[in-house]
Each structure stands twice: as C-alpha cells, then as structure tokens.
C-alpha cells in the first residue's frame, strides 16, 4: 500500500485576508469514529482515517483482505505511513512549493480514482449480475461432481475402509483417520465440486459414472487407492458460486466503458504543436522552426499529434 494514499485527499487552501494566520498543514484531519489501533501508544488511527484510504478498494477486495488476515499487514503499512508523514511535517517538507504542487496533483488523482471506482460500483446490481450470468450461461453449464475420498497406499487397506463404511462407519471420521491426502482429510475427505478432467482420469471417470450417493472403490491411481463417495451431481455452476467473479466482470465493463467515453473526445496537443487533424499552411514553418527554415525529418509535410 503506497503511503501516498494517506495524503491524497488533501485540500490546500490559503487566506489572502489573513496573512498572519498559520499556514495550513496538509494531511490534517479530524479523527472520528472508533479507534482501530494506536501508534507508539499515543497516535490514534480511527475508522474514518482507514475508510478514507480504503475508499478506492472494491468491496469484494476489502472483504477478502479481512477474511484472509491481511488487515494486520495493511495496518502496519498505514502506521508506517503515519510515522513518515509526521516526520515530513516536522522537517517542513510540506513548505516546499514543488511538494505542494505534487500534493495538489495527488488530490486530483485521488478524486479521479474515486470517481472511477464509484462508477464501477454503481454498475454492480442484481439485474446486471443476473443478465451477465444468463449471457454467459454456456460458460457455467458444465457437468460437475461433488465428492469426497479416502486415499490409502494399499488395496487391502482400501477394502478394509470400504467395509467399515458399508457397516455404517462415518466417512468423514474414517477420512481423518486413514486418508493420506493431507489437503482433504481435514475436511472429511471432501474435494468439493469439480468438472470432468480436473481430477486424475481414473478418479474422475469413476466419480462421473457413479450415481449420486454411491460409494465406489477401490479406484487405483498413481497416488494410491481411493474410496470415493459421490456426494452430489449437477449440470451447471449456480450463480451464487460465481457471483464474485461476475461482479468483477460487470464492474470492469462499466469502468472500461466510462473511460472510453471520457477519452472519446479527448484532444491532447503538446505546446507549440498543431492540434491533431490541423492542416499545415503552405509556406509557413511548423512551430519551433524559424521562418524560411526548410522542414526536414518529422517536420516534413505533416502535423504532430
């Protein structure tokens, strides 16, 4: 997280009628809301300060940060930025005119970024999500199996486990006890939903050929012997499971369209160069050349963009 994010929402103002007033210190804001953490025991970072930084984050990105435990790292970065900011003010870095210009430009970029983000967020509605899902239904209409398994090294052990299941043994408990697949045993042997071809061939074929609720095995693969339970089967991925991806796609489409509209009539011309599409006047030297100087190279017969 760039420290600059903490400083971007600045309004730099002056007062001609009160020259004796103390200069405005950029970055000052009233701390309000719940105190989320403190720095060195005294500097408080409150919820409104954090909200100002995260305003440009898509809602789903922020939720992922919270769910994955990344907020601690984010707070550490925020704290470092606050300490560096205080040091910069102490050393009067903000009194440099060039720095003030940079802060003003950062404010413009921040406002532009918020505008773009809000445009994308406003486009994410239930209606547009449902329409996107319907328009891309072929992408989601693929047969899938939800299965769990117990993986062991020897066929005799697989048969032993299979007999325990047939006798009423709890599949999840047996997976925890016997399975050597560390990725699934902690989840009762569950491998979740998968499409054909996503698993090793022998495993995939056995799962797709079996009926819902069936226990099959032992199935031999290069990993060992599997006892498989087909928990469920379906012909397509439901909307709610792909909703986060669709939200991102809808948001991106809206932002791309908005930016394209803003750029459509945008004309950028360097100082001294004719605007795009301008017709050169015969006999008149291009900008930057003295009158009577023969145009050569890039100046010969065409205007600069």
Secondary structure as UniProt FT lines:
FT   HELIX           4..7
FT   TURN            16..17
FT   TURN            19..20
FT   TURN            26..27
FT   STRAND          35..39
FT   TURN            40..42
FT   STRAND          43..46
FT   HELIX           47..54
FT   TURN            55..56
FT   HELIX           59..67
FT   TURN            68..70
FT   HELIX           71..90
FT   TURN            91..92
FT   HELIX           93..95
FT   HELIX           97..123
FT   HELIX           126..135
FT   HELIX           137..140
FT   STRAND          144..152
FT   HELIX           155..166
FT   TURN            167..168
FT   HELIX           171..178
FT   HELIX           182..185
FT   TURN            186..189
FT   STRAND          190..195
FT   TURN            196..197
FT   HELIX           201..209
FT   TURN            212..213
FT   STRAND          215..221
FT   TURN            222..223
FT   STRAND          224..234
FT   HELIX           239..264
FT   TURN            271..272
FT   TURN            276..277
FT   TURN            282..283
FT   TURN            287..288
FT   TURN            291..292
FT   HELIX           297..299
//
